[in-house]
Amino acid sequence: MRIPEHGIGSEQVLEDIRALQVEDADWKSGHTWSLVYHASEEHTDLLKDAYGTLFSENGLNPIAFPSLRRFEAEVVKMTATMLNGDEAVAGTMTSGGTESLLMAVKTYRDWGRAVLGVQHPNMILPRTAHAAFGKAAHYFDVEPVWIDVADDLRADVAAMRDAITPETVLLVGSAPNYPHGMIDPIEDLGALAAETGIGMHVDGCLGGFLLPWVERLGYPIPPFDFRVPGVTSMSADVHKYGYAAKGASTVLYRTAALRRYQFHVTTGWPGGIYASPSMAGTRPGGAIAAAWAALRSMGEDGYLAIAEQIMAAARRLIDGVAAIDGLRVLGNPPASVFAFESDSDDVDIYAVGDSLENMGWHMDRQVAPASLHVMVTSPAHGEVADQFLADLEAAVDHVRANPAASQLGQAALYGMMTTLPDPTMVDEVVLQMLDGLYST
Ligand SMILES: Cc1ncc(COP(=O)(O)O)c(C=O)c1O
């Protein structure tokens, strides 16, 4: 395939784009439980306008674009205030949760070298911390020490304490974690970090823009933010429950001195003095402007109102799933994210997932334990909750009546992958899949 010899008219190109979308996951109707956070059409129109207004500007050089510098500084400040940070808290925006976590790990690696004199740093994480920490470990050569979670599916603080070595630079907790929606015991982790003099990052990528409002609505949420002594940094994604355009997250540090280890400067380069706060060079001005627009236009009352809808739908779903014979909700998830497994030998949970897919739901599968994942991300989910529960019950009945279902489709693939004796075999299968995905 090559670039067309003669350019195609814009109308035709747009028509082609829309035609190619037909098989994409249907998120507008609430049939997708991840990937898209949608407040309303009206809000999305504002994001597009704000994004479009700064579409061409480049956050690489905030001196050239003072508006972007100001938007970024204010997004960071508003986020820090929301998370109960004091005046000293300092941060940057990044392109997303993954980049925020990459930056945090890089920061503690360099801080550990400079302040603790650690040459081969490790970090200690609950098994449920986001996979992006594994990526950060890989990229930055920080050894990840993954610790099994306790029976309640929250970080096992005693086991994490036992894993600390003189080379440990960082403890990680999530609020909440992606796989099960559980909030780790942040107060205990903060105390442990303070006692041992190491860093403690709270991954609030998912919950950072939701939990503050959920707490204010009166739901029981344990302290998870800068109020907790010992928490030295946090990440919170504006492009998730902040309802910004994609490409917007924040990473915040207790002090500007700690943030310093995130920055990179190349001097003596013929191209000039090159200073960069994060991974990217060129940074889309649109994403920064849209994040600012999202916070300003939603306001605290807007976030509270949407959090109320999200929580009502999540509670309805969690209670509804728990009431279905043959299914069990994992742990006791306090907010909008949860997973469920089978508690019956004749219900293969992956086959249930396939059956739901056949009914038009886009489902995410998980392993250890085998489960299906649900995130309530949009008010539209409240409107489809009852339909989902009815379809889920029908899917369970279907799987019970058709035991062969677990030998078909994704159920067979996941079933096979989870039983392979050697995990590197799974890596190889997935690498082959990746090769295939990025071919035309
Ligand atoms: C807890 C948590 N951390 C980090 C991330 C990574 O965020 P992103 O996909 O924006 O890179 C996610 C994504 O779902 C998440 O749930």
The ligand as an SDF file (V2000), in Angstrom:
LIG
                    3D

 16 16  0  0  0  0  0  0  0  0999 V2000
   -5.3410    2.4100   37.4680 C   0  0  0  0  0  0  0  0  0  0  0  0
   -4.8280    2.7860   36.1020 C   0  0  0  0  0  0  0  0  0  0  0  0
   -3.5940    3.2760   35.9650 N   0  0  0  0  0  0  0  0  0  0  0  0
   -3.0820    3.6160   34.7570 C   0  0  0  0  0  0  0  0  0  0  0  0
   -3.8150    3.4540   33.6070 C   0  0  0  0  0  0  0  0  0  0  0  0
   -3.1870    3.7720   32.2720 C   0  0  0  0  0  0  0  0  0  0  0  0
   -3.8550    4.8330   31.6620 O   0  0  0  0  0  0  0  0  0  0  0  0
   -3.7270    5.1260   30.0840 P   0  0  0  0  0  0  0  0  0  0  0  0
   -4.4780    4.0320   29.4130 O   0  0  0  0  0  0  0  0  0  0  0  0
   -4.3610    6.4700   29.9620 O   0  0  0  0  0  0  0  0  0  0  0  0
   -2.3110    5.1400   29.7000 O   0  0  0  0  0  0  0  0  0  0  0  0
   -5.1200    2.9460   33.7060 C   0  0  0  0  0  0  0  0  0  0  0  0
   -5.9330    2.7440   32.5010 C   0  0  0  0  0  0  0  0  0  0  0  0
   -7.0280    2.2510   32.5480 O   0  0  0  0  0  0  0  0  0  0  0  0
   -5.6350    2.6090   34.9810 C   0  0  0  0  0  0  0  0  0  0  0  0
   -6.8700    2.0960   35.1150 O   0  0  0  0  0  0  0  0  0  0  0  0
  1  2  1  0
  2  3  1  0
  2 15  2  0
  3  4  2  0
  4  5  1  0
  5  6  1  0
  5 12  2  0
  6  7  1  0
  7  8  1  0
  8  9  2  0
  8 10  1  0
  8 11  1  0
 12 13  1  0
 12 15  1  0
 13 14  2  0
 15 16  1  0
M  END
$$$$
